[in-house]
Amino acid sequence: MKACLLLVDVQNDFLPGGALAVGEGDLTLPHTLRLLNGKFDVFAASQDFHPPGHISFASRHSLPPFTTIQIPDLDSSIPGATKTQELWPDHCVQGTHGVELEARVHERLTQRGGTVVTKGADIERDAYSAFAIPTGSKTSPMVDLLQAAAIVEVFVVGLATDFCVRASVLAALKANSPPWKVFVVREAVRGVDPKAEERVAVLKELEAAGAKVVSIDGPELAARL
């Protein structure tokens, strides 16, 4: 079966020393690099790509990071509808070192002919999912890429489990007909929330939704590594 390796936001700002570093995020890199040497039909990566002053930046609202606010829901057909927006430190700003994919990952992804899909470029809209539809477009570039390649299985790695990985997995499960078989590689994801119980809870949620959490040394990947 044709398979895609999907890297979610493996960017400098989400790694140690970055503006929104994910705890133990660097521990995912050896596993991600190993998978990038594997036998997949498509290699793809999402990239948070925010302009300065993005809606998700706490600094824009003069509020502390890691809080939430209500903002207009620009995608709702209900007049005056709002939605909850998490606020973060400024991160993955276009033109900065932090927005770039980790150097070794980027190099290997390029060598494998991989595709990078940016998201979150609209200053007024956040986008956690790698399958987000950009403002002004009717389709998702990531969905288009995988459908064009007749992908059946999607193996997801990256940062962070409880936000962009979660959103990407949930979107992948609904994006195609028949549904893609979606796998989360346990060793190659980490979450913003450092608590082990929260990490387990997110993975259980994804499994309940239809994804399968697998080990890099498990049978699902044996023929690809």
Short mmCIF file of the C-alpha atoms (twelve columns), coordinates in Angstrom:
data_MODEL
# 
_entry.id   MODEL 
# 
loop_
_atom_site.group_PDB 
_atom_site.id 
_atom_site.type_symbol 
_atom_site.label_atom_id 
_atom_site.label_alt_id 
_atom_site.label_comp_id 
_atom_site.label_asym_id 
_atom_site.label_seq_id 
_atom_site.Cartn_x 
_atom_site.Cartn_y 
_atom_site.Cartn_z 
_atom_site.pdbx_PDB_model_num 
ATOM 1   C CA . MET A 1   0.000   0.000  0.000  1 
ATOM 2   C CA . LYS A 2   1.230   3.471  -0.858 1 
ATOM 3   C CA . ALA A 3   2.245   5.438  2.196  1 
ATOM 4   C CA . CYS A 4   3.128   8.978  3.193  1 
ATOM 5   C CA . LEU A 5   5.478   10.030 5.974  1 
ATOM 6   C CA . LEU A 6   4.044   13.285 7.321  1 
ATOM 7   C CA . LEU A 7   6.248   15.524 9.473  1 
ATOM 8   C CA . VAL A 8   4.255   18.054 11.487 1 
ATOM 9   C CA . ASP A 9   6.058   21.310 12.339 1 
ATOM 10  C CA . VAL A 10  9.563   19.967 13.017 1 
ATOM 11  C CA . GLN A 11  10.804  23.548 13.278 1 
ATOM 12  C CA . ASN A 12  13.509  25.323 15.259 1 
ATOM 13  C CA . ASP A 13  11.069  27.304 17.385 1 
ATOM 14  C CA . PHE A 14  9.526   24.076 18.701 1 
ATOM 15  C CA . LEU A 15  12.896  22.561 19.608 1 
ATOM 16  C CA . PRO A 16  15.203  23.335 22.579 1 
ATOM 17  C CA . GLY A 17  16.259  26.983 22.465 1 
ATOM 18  C CA . GLY A 18  13.251  27.941 20.367 1 
ATOM 19  C CA . ALA A 19  10.570  30.481 21.182 1 
ATOM 20  C CA . LEU A 20  7.972   27.789 21.918 1 
ATOM 21  C CA . ALA A 21  10.174  24.800 22.695 1 
ATOM 22  C CA . VAL A 22  8.423   21.479 23.260 1 
ATOM 23  C CA . GLY A 23  9.914   19.511 26.141 1 
ATOM 24  C CA . GLU A 24  12.010  16.607 24.849 1 
ATOM 25  C CA . GLY A 25  11.237  17.697 21.298 1 
ATOM 26  C CA . ASP A 26  14.827  16.994 20.306 1 
ATOM 27  C CA . LEU A 27  14.416  13.359 21.373 1 
ATOM 28  C CA . THR A 28  12.078  12.856 18.426 1 
ATOM 29  C CA . LEU A 29  14.734  13.822 15.878 1 
ATOM 30  C CA . PRO A 30  16.710  10.550 15.662 1 
ATOM 31  C CA . HIS A 31  13.459  8.682  15.033 1 
ATOM 32  C CA . THR A 32  12.283  11.224 12.466 1 
ATOM 33  C CA . LEU A 33  15.603  11.036 10.634 1 
ATOM 34  C CA . ARG A 34  15.462  7.251  10.668 1 
ATOM 35  C CA . LEU A 35  11.995  7.355  9.135  1 
ATOM 36  C CA . LEU A 36  13.205  9.804  6.490  1 
ATOM 37  C CA . ASN A 37  15.545  7.043  5.319  1 
ATOM 38  C CA . GLY A 38  12.600  4.660  5.026  1 
ATOM 39  C CA . LYS A 39  10.530  3.350  2.151  1 
ATOM 40  C CA . PHE A 40  7.645   5.766  1.681  1 
ATOM 41  C CA . ASP A 41  5.971   6.915  -1.511 1 
ATOM 42  C CA . VAL A 42  5.502   10.507 -0.372 1 
ATOM 43  C CA . PHE A 43  7.492   12.573 2.109  1 
ATOM 44  C CA . ALA A 44  5.663   15.679 3.293  1 
ATOM 45  C CA . ALA A 45  6.063   18.268 6.033  1 
ATOM 46  C CA . SER A 46  3.897   21.039 7.410  1 
ATOM 47  C CA . GLN A 47  5.465   24.343 8.440  1 
ATOM 48  C CA . ASP A 48  3.974   26.955 10.759 1 
ATOM 49  C CA . PHE A 49  4.518   30.170 8.788  1 
ATOM 50  C CA . HIS A 50  3.204   33.149 10.729 1 
ATOM 51  C CA . PRO A 51  3.447   36.829 9.826  1 
ATOM 52  C CA . PRO A 52  4.436   39.311 12.563 1 
ATOM 53  C CA . GLY A 53  1.456   40.213 14.725 1 
ATOM 54  C CA . HIS A 54  -0.327  36.915 14.140 1 
ATOM 55  C CA . ILE A 55  -3.687  36.402 15.883 1 
ATOM 56  C CA . SER A 56  -2.195  33.650 18.078 1 
ATOM 57  C CA . PHE A 57  0.605   35.813 19.490 1 
ATOM 58  C CA . ALA A 58  0.043   36.926 23.072 1 
ATOM 59  C CA . SER A 59  2.087   40.047 22.360 1 
ATOM 60  C CA . ARG A 60  -0.525  41.263 19.873 1 
ATOM 61  C CA . HIS A 61  -3.165  41.281 22.600 1 
ATOM 62  C CA . SER A 62  -0.895  42.524 25.437 1 
ATOM 63  C CA . LEU A 63  -1.732  39.364 27.353 1 
ATOM 64  C CA . PRO A 64  0.469   36.637 28.863 1 
ATOM 65  C CA . PRO A 65  1.282   33.562 26.774 1 
ATOM 66  C CA . PHE A 66  -0.501  30.279 27.477 1 
ATOM 67  C CA . THR A 67  -3.837  31.971 28.117 1 
ATOM 68  C CA . THR A 68  -6.922  32.048 25.908 1 
ATOM 69  C CA . ILE A 69  -9.262  34.684 24.502 1 
ATOM 70  C CA . GLN A 70  -12.420 34.747 22.409 1 
ATOM 71  C CA . ILE A 71  -11.977 35.980 18.851 1 
ATOM 72  C CA . PRO A 72  -14.371 36.323 15.884 1 
ATOM 73  C CA . ASP A 73  -14.919 33.011 14.093 1 
ATOM 74  C CA . LEU A 74  -14.258 34.143 10.537 1 
ATOM 75  C CA . ASP A 75  -15.233 30.754 9.127  1 
ATOM 76  C CA . SER A 76  -18.654 30.609 10.778 1 
ATOM 77  C CA . SER A 77  -21.858 31.469 8.944  1 
ATOM 78  C CA . ILE A 78  -23.417 32.649 12.227 1 
ATOM 79  C CA . PRO A 79  -23.195 36.446 12.654 1 
ATOM 80  C CA . GLY A 80  -21.141 37.405 15.682 1 
ATOM 81  C CA . ALA A 81  -19.869 33.867 16.291 1 
ATOM 82  C CA . THR A 82  -16.678 33.568 18.296 1 
ATOM 83  C CA . LYS A 83  -14.182 30.844 19.103 1 
ATOM 84  C CA . THR A 84  -11.459 30.233 21.649 1 
ATOM 85  C CA . GLN A 85  -7.918  31.137 20.633 1 
ATOM 86  C CA . GLU A 86  -4.862  29.926 22.528 1 
ATOM 87  C CA . LEU A 87  -2.199  32.604 22.927 1 
ATOM 88  C CA . TRP A 88  1.472   31.753 22.450 1 
ATOM 89  C CA . PRO A 89  4.833   33.471 22.508 1 
ATOM 90  C CA . ASP A 90  5.723   34.895 19.101 1 
ATOM 91  C CA . HIS A 91  6.925   31.856 17.140 1 
ATOM 92  C CA . CYS A 92  7.640   30.602 13.640 1 
ATOM 93  C CA . VAL A 93  7.679   34.144 12.261 1 
ATOM 94  C CA . GLN A 94  8.371   34.363 8.547  1 
ATOM 95  C CA . GLY A 95  11.981  35.243 7.791  1 
ATOM 96  C CA . THR A 96  13.380  34.096 11.143 1 
ATOM 97  C CA . HIS A 97  15.579  31.151 12.104 1 
ATOM 98  C CA . GLY A 98  12.757  29.797 14.230 1 
ATOM 99  C CA . VAL A 99  10.424  29.256 11.280 1 
ATOM 100 C CA . GLU A 100 12.883  26.970 9.502  1 
ATOM 101 C CA . LEU A 101 12.663  23.196 9.614  1 
ATOM 102 C CA . GLU A 102 15.385  21.601 11.732 1 
ATOM 103 C CA . ALA A 103 18.495  21.591 9.537  1 
ATOM 104 C CA . ARG A 104 19.127  17.837 9.329  1 
ATOM 105 C CA . VAL A 105 15.453  17.110 8.829  1 
ATOM 106 C CA . HIS A 106 15.204  19.726 6.094  1 
ATOM 107 C CA . GLU A 107 18.292  18.404 4.341  1 
ATOM 108 C CA . ARG A 108 17.072  14.811 4.345  1 
ATOM 109 C CA . LEU A 109 13.530  15.797 3.397  1 
ATOM 110 C CA . THR A 110 14.936  17.680 0.404  1 
ATOM 111 C CA . GLN A 111 17.091  14.701 -0.569 1 
ATOM 112 C CA . ARG A 112 14.007  12.480 -0.527 1 
ATOM 113 C CA . GLY A 113 12.091  14.867 -2.786 1 
ATOM 114 C CA . GLY A 114 9.759   15.909 0.000  1 
ATOM 115 C CA . THR A 115 7.113   18.616 -0.128 1 
ATOM 116 C CA . VAL A 116 6.710   21.383 2.472  1 
ATOM 117 C CA . VAL A 117 3.227   22.831 2.981  1 
ATOM 118 C CA . THR A 118 2.998   26.075 4.956  1 
ATOM 119 C CA . LYS A 119 0.110   26.975 7.258  1 
ATOM 120 C CA . GLY A 120 -0.909  29.834 9.538  1 
ATOM 121 C CA . ALA A 121 0.134   32.521 7.063  1 
ATOM 122 C CA . ASP A 122 -3.131  34.475 7.415  1 
ATOM 123 C CA . ILE A 123 -2.600  37.047 10.156 1 
ATOM 124 C CA . GLU A 124 -6.218  36.720 11.363 1 
ATOM 125 C CA . ARG A 125 -6.520  32.908 11.328 1 
ATOM 126 C CA . ASP A 126 -4.646  30.203 13.185 1 
ATOM 127 C CA . ALA A 127 -4.062  26.801 11.611 1 
ATOM 128 C CA . TYR A 128 -2.954  23.814 13.641 1 
ATOM 129 C CA . SER A 129 -3.665  21.097 11.087 1 
ATOM 130 C CA . ALA A 130 -1.291  20.148 8.296  1 
ATOM 131 C CA . PHE A 131 -4.462  19.674 6.242  1 
ATOM 132 C CA . ALA A 132 -5.732  23.226 6.740  1 
ATOM 133 C CA . ILE A 133 -7.271  25.014 3.782  1 
ATOM 134 C CA . PRO A 134 -5.456  28.323 3.162  1 
ATOM 135 C CA . THR A 135 -7.437  31.537 3.033  1 
ATOM 136 C CA . GLY A 136 -8.710  32.083 -0.498 1 
ATOM 137 C CA . SER A 137 -8.395  28.427 -1.465 1 
ATOM 138 C CA . LYS A 138 -11.099 25.783 -1.758 1 
ATOM 139 C CA . THR A 139 -8.888  22.768 -1.132 1 
ATOM 140 C CA . SER A 140 -6.098  21.676 1.188  1 
ATOM 141 C CA . PRO A 141 -2.659  21.467 -0.462 1 
ATOM 142 C CA . MET A 142 -1.777  18.498 1.752  1 
ATOM 143 C CA . VAL A 143 -4.955  16.639 0.836  1 
ATOM 144 C CA . ASP A 144 -4.339  17.386 -2.836 1 
ATOM 145 C CA . LEU A 145 -0.780  16.055 -2.574 1 
ATOM 146 C CA . LEU A 146 -1.762  12.771 -0.931 1 
ATOM 147 C CA . GLN A 147 -4.767  12.174 -3.156 1 
ATOM 148 C CA . ALA A 148 -2.719  12.769 -6.302 1 
ATOM 149 C CA . ALA A 149 -0.282  10.089 -5.123 1 
ATOM 150 C CA . ALA A 150 -3.095  7.629  -4.288 1 
ATOM 151 C CA . ILE A 151 -1.873  7.350  -0.704 1 
ATOM 152 C CA . VAL A 152 -3.518  4.738  1.520  1 
ATOM 153 C CA . GLU A 153 -1.477  4.988  4.738  1 
ATOM 154 C CA . VAL A 154 -0.279  8.131  6.543  1 
ATOM 155 C CA . PHE A 155 2.423   7.893  9.225  1 
ATOM 156 C CA . VAL A 156 2.518   11.029 11.375 1 
ATOM 157 C CA . VAL A 157 5.430   12.366 13.424 1 
ATOM 158 C CA . GLY A 158 6.313   15.783 14.830 1 
ATOM 159 C CA . LEU A 159 5.363   18.521 17.276 1 
ATOM 160 C CA . ALA A 160 3.324   18.990 19.261 1 
ATOM 161 C CA . THR A 161 1.199   15.953 20.085 1 
ATOM 162 C CA . ASP A 162 -1.511  17.908 21.911 1 
ATOM 163 C CA . PHE A 163 -1.935  20.641 19.301 1 
ATOM 164 C CA . CYS A 164 -0.721  20.446 15.697 1 
ATOM 165 C CA . VAL A 165 -0.126  16.685 15.611 1 
ATOM 166 C CA . ARG A 166 -3.531  16.111 17.187 1 
ATOM 167 C CA . ALA A 167 -5.275  18.440 14.749 1 
ATOM 168 C CA . SER A 168 -3.461  16.911 11.777 1 
ATOM 169 C CA . VAL A 169 -4.329  13.340 12.736 1 
ATOM 170 C CA . LEU A 170 -7.993  14.168 13.337 1 
ATOM 171 C CA . ALA A 171 -8.165  15.995 10.003 1 
ATOM 172 C CA . ALA A 172 -6.426  13.161 8.149  1 
ATOM 173 C CA . LEU A 173 -8.989  10.688 9.425  1 
ATOM 174 C CA . LYS A 174 -11.769 12.694 7.755  1 
ATOM 175 C CA . ALA A 175 -10.013 14.104 4.695  1 
ATOM 176 C CA . ASN A 176 -10.301 11.234 2.243  1 
ATOM 177 C CA . SER A 177 -12.826 8.680  1.014  1 
ATOM 178 C CA . PRO A 178 -12.190 5.871  1.654  1 
ATOM 179 C CA . PRO A 179 -10.453 7.074  4.843  1 
ATOM 180 C CA . TRP A 180 -6.690  6.921  5.011  1 
ATOM 181 C CA . LYS A 181 -5.168  4.542  7.516  1 
ATOM 182 C CA . VAL A 182 -3.500  6.954  9.935  1 
ATOM 183 C CA . PHE A 183 -0.649  5.966  12.249 1 
ATOM 184 C CA . VAL A 184 1.081   8.017  14.943 1 
ATOM 185 C CA . VAL A 185 4.683   6.998  15.613 1 
ATOM 186 C CA . ARG A 186 4.945   7.112  19.385 1 
ATOM 187 C CA . GLU A 187 8.695   7.762  19.676 1 
ATOM 188 C CA . ALA A 188 8.601   10.621 17.176 1 
ATOM 189 C CA . VAL A 189 6.008   12.882 18.833 1 
ATOM 190 C CA . ARG A 190 6.048   15.049 21.953 1 
ATOM 191 C CA . GLY A 191 3.505   17.423 23.477 1 
ATOM 192 C CA . VAL A 192 3.470   20.964 24.844 1 
ATOM 193 C CA . ASP A 193 1.993   19.614 28.066 1 
ATOM 194 C CA . PRO A 194 4.860   17.765 29.799 1 
ATOM 195 C CA . LYS A 195 2.632   15.634 32.020 1 
ATOM 196 C CA . ALA A 196 2.761   11.972 31.064 1 
ATOM 197 C CA . GLU A 197 -0.927  11.461 31.750 1 
ATOM 198 C CA . GLU A 198 -1.844  14.248 29.336 1 
ATOM 199 C CA . ARG A 199 0.383   12.734 26.658 1 
ATOM 200 C CA . VAL A 200 -1.313  9.362  27.116 1 
ATOM 201 C CA . ALA A 201 -4.754  10.984 27.082 1 
ATOM 202 C CA . VAL A 202 -4.117  12.626 23.702 1 
ATOM 203 C CA . LEU A 203 -2.874  9.400  22.144 1 
ATOM 204 C CA . LYS A 204 -5.920  7.566  23.503 1 
ATOM 205 C CA . GLU A 205 -8.160  10.249 22.005 1 
ATOM 206 C CA . LEU A 206 -6.523  9.784  18.603 1 
ATOM 207 C CA . GLU A 207 -6.909  6.030  18.802 1 
ATOM 208 C CA . ALA A 208 -10.575 6.402  19.757 1 
ATOM 209 C CA . ALA A 209 -11.025 8.582  16.668 1 
ATOM 210 C CA . GLY A 210 -9.607  5.844  14.433 1 
ATOM 211 C CA . ALA A 211 -5.845  6.356  14.325 1 
ATOM 212 C CA . LYS A 212 -3.364  3.722  15.459 1 
ATOM 213 C CA . VAL A 213 -0.433  4.572  17.730 1 
ATOM 214 C CA . VAL A 214 2.567   2.459  16.741 1 
ATOM 215 C CA . SER A 215 6.190   1.943  17.705 1 
ATOM 216 C CA . ILE A 216 8.945   2.715  15.245 1 
ATOM 217 C CA . ASP A 217 10.117  -0.874 15.752 1 
ATOM 218 C CA . GLY A 218 6.636   -2.341 15.410 1 
ATOM 219 C CA . PRO A 219 5.264   -4.521 12.615 1 
ATOM 220 C CA . GLU A 220 3.482   -1.622 10.880 1 
ATOM 221 C CA . LEU A 221 6.843   -0.100 9.943  1 
ATOM 222 C CA . ALA A 222 8.995   -3.228 9.667  1 
ATOM 223 C CA . ALA A 223 8.839   -3.385 5.882  1 
ATOM 224 C CA . ARG A 224 9.596   0.309  5.501  1 
ATOM 225 C CA . LEU A 225 12.732  0.575  7.649  1 
# 
